[in-house]
Amino acid sequence: MNAFYEQIIVTCCWNMIAVLGMSVLTGFTRLFSFGNAGFIAIGAYTSAIMSKQFHLPFVLSFIIGAAMAGLIAFLLGSLTIRLRGDYFLISCLGFGECVRVLFNYTKNLTGGATGYTGIPKATNWVIAVVNVVLAFIIAWNLIHSRYGQAFSAIRENEVAAAANGIDVVRYKKMSFVFSAVYAGWAGALFAHFMTYINPTMFNLGKSSELVITTVLGGLGSLTGSVLGTLIVQLLPEIFRKFAEYRMLFYGIAVVLVILLRPAGLLGYREFSLKGILRAVKGRRQKS
């Protein structure tokens, strides 16, 4: 496959995995985090170090990378998950920036500001697509299990959920760890495709992009997250001449979505062929 098209496919795929994790966190438990780029960085650097310095197989390296991101999220969540509203968001934002700065100054381990080079190339478009399908199936099964029902109950009303015996703190922490594992997973795929990473790739702008993509695609919708990722990642390629203004376009898009469709393009609904056929059939009957 042409290298340009492969890069677009892989970029869409690893971002899709990160956004699916964010969708579970934000769309189903209504927790907003501006620090998930930090978890992507943890997954990327951990996997890269495991592969390059310890010569572990790619599969084992990226599993360790995702697990490390989940472990850090568990520890962070134990301290911050009880915070409400903006306080949780700000703590996550601070965490993401701390991770970036830490990797920037640990030159002996991560290469510092100059970046980490020589990462074995193991990700291609086939592996990326397979990973996205696997990530979607896992997220879909989670959301349609009793855990997903608990997430949705917390999203609708925390007090009512707690009154019905749902351990709100436990399930919030679970969704936070899940989103971090997906972010670490995405970071590992990214690192083993680019073969070079540096801290500036995982800044606040990347965390903001994940949140914007989730809101744009639709809160409470996994297929909406897939759609949102395709839109956000492909539009800069289509309008490459205006790529430097993409954050401006993202901001305008979010404002328009909030005004016109507050829940996002597919908010609280899932895209399906059966749904399309039912809609077409209903319109024909009305006509």
N, C-alpha and C positions, 0 to 999 in steps of 0.2 A: 504494500500500500504506500501511496505517496506520503512522505514524511509530514507535510503540512496538514493533510487530512487526519493522519494518525494523531498528531498533536492535538487537534481540535477534539477528536473523539475521546482521547484520554483525559483531556482537561475537563470536558463535560462530565465524564464518568467519576473522576475523583471528587469533583465539586458536588456531584449528585449524592455521593455517599455522605459527605459532610452535611449537606442540607437535609438529607433524610434523618440524620441524627438530631439536627436542630429542629426539625418538624415535630419529632416526638417530644422534645423538651418544651418548645414554644407553642406548637399547635395543639398539644393534648394536655399539657399541665400549666400552660400559660406562664412559663418562666422565661424571661428574656435574658440572654447572655451575650455580652460583647467581648467574651474572652475565649471563644472556641478556636480562634486562630492559634492560641497558645497550645491547645491540645493537638492541633494539626502539627505544630512545630515539634512537640514532644514525640509524637508518632514518627515523624520524618527523621529526626535526629537519632532517636533510639534505634529505629530500623536500619538506618544508614551505618551507624557505629557497629551494630551487631553483624552486619554483612561485611563491612570493610575490615574492621579490626579483629573480629572474632571468627570471621569466615563461616558464619552460619548460613544455611540455605535460606533462600528468599522467603519462602512460606513461613518458616520459623521466625525469621527476622521481623516480618510485618505483624505476626501474631504478638510477638513481644512488644513491638511498638504500640499496637492498639491496647494491649493489656496495661502497659505503663501509663498511657493516657488515662485509662479507666481508673487505675490505682490512685493517681494524683487527683482525679476528680472526686473519688470517694473521700480522700482526706480533706480536700477543699470543701466538699459538700457537708462534711461533718461539722465544719466550722461556720458555714455561711447559709446553709439551706433554710434555716429558720428566719433569716432576714426577709423582709417583705418589700415588694415593689422595687423602687429605685435603689435601695440599699444593696440588694442582691445583685442587681445589674452593675452597679459601680464596683462592687467587690470583684466580680468576674472581669470587668474591664481592667482593673488594677492588676489582677492575676495575669491576664494576657500580656500586658506590657512588661511585667516583671520577668516573665518567661523569655520574652524577646531580648530584654536587656541582659539577662543572665547568659543566654547563648552568645550574646554579642561580646561578653567579657571573659568567657571561658575558652580562650584561644587554644590552649593545649588539647582540649577535648573536642571542641566543635569547630575550630578554625576561626572563631571570633567573627569580626566584621568582614573579613575577606571571604568567609564561607567555607563550607565543607565539600571537598572535591573527591573525585575518584570513586564515587558510589557505583557499585555494580549495576548495570542496566538490566533490569528483569521485567519491567512492566511494558507491555505492548497493548495494542487496542483490543486484542482478543481477551487477554487477562483482565483488562479494565472492564470490558462489557460483562464478563462472567462475574466479576466481583460486584458490579452494580446490581445484577439480577439476584445474586445471593443476598446482598444487603437489603434489597427491596422485599424479598420473601421473608427474611427474618423480621424486619420492621412490620410488615403486614400481619404476620402471625402474632407478633407481640401486641399490636394495637387491637386485634380481634380476639384477644384472650381476656381472661379476667383482670390481668394487669392493665390492659388497655382500657377496660371499662372503668377501673379505678382512676386512671389518668383523666379520663373524660369527666368523671364525677368531680374530681378536684378542680378541673378547669371551669366547670359550671358553677360550683359553689363549695368552697372549702369547708365552711361550717356544717353544711348539710352532709357532706361526705364524711367528715369526722363523726357526726352524730349517728351515722349509719355503720360505724365500726371500721372505717378505712383509716389506716395509719398514714396520715397526710405527709408527715416528714419522711417516712420510709419510702413512699412512692415517688415523692419529689426527688429524693436522692437517687432512686433507681433510674428515673428518666434523665437526670443530670449525668450519671455515670454512663448510661447508654449513649447519650449524645457525644460524650468525650471519647468513648471507644470508637464510635463511627468517625470522629474527627481524626483520631490517631490512625485508624485504618486508611483514611483518605490521604493523610500525610505520608504514610509508608509507600503507598502507590505512587504518589507524586515524586518522592525522593528517588525511587528506583526507576523512574522514567526520565527525570531531568539529569540525574547523576551529579547534580550540584545543587546545594541549597545554601541560603544565607538568611540571617535573622530578619532582614527587611521584607522578605517574602511573607512573613507571618505577622504583619503589623495590625493596627486597629482597623485599617481600611478593609482587610480581609475578613475580620470578624463582622464588620458592618455589612459587608457584601452578603455574608451568609444569612444575617437577619433579614436584610432587604429581600433576598431571594425567597426566603420562607414566607414572608408577608405577601409578596407579590404573587407567588404561586397559589397561596390559599392556606390559611390556618386550619388545622385539623384535617388536612388532606395530603396523603402521601403522593398520590398521582399529581396533585397540584405542585408539590415540591419538585417533582421531576420536570413538569412543564415550566415552572419558574426558573429552574437551573438552565434549561435549554434556551429560554429567552435571554437570560442575563449573560450567558456565555457566548451565544451565537450572534447576538446583535452587534457587539463590538467588531466581530469579524465581518459581518455584512456591511457595517458602516465604519470600516477601518480608518477612513480619513478623519473621523470624529472620535476615535478611540480615547483620546486624551480627555474628552469631556464625559466619559462614561459615568463617573460618579454624579455628575450634574443630571444626566439622563435618568440614573437610578433614582435620585431624589425626586425628580419630577414625576417619574412613574409611580413611586410610592404615594406621593400626594394625590395623584389622580385615582389610584386604586382605593385609597382611604376614603376619598370623597364619593366615588362612584360605586365601588364594591368593597366595603369596609373589611369583609372577611377574606379578600383576595379573589383571584380568578376562579378558583375551585373551592372556595371556603366551605369546610364541613361537608363537602361532597367528593366522591371519587369518580374519576373518569372510567367509563366502561362501555364496551360495545353494546351490551344489553340495554344500558341507559339511553344510548343514542337511538337504538332501534325503537325503544318505547316512546321516546320523544317524537320521532318521525311518525310513528303509527298514530300517536295522539293528535298530531297536527293534521294528518290525513283524515281522521275521523271528524275533526272539527270542521274541516273544509267540505 
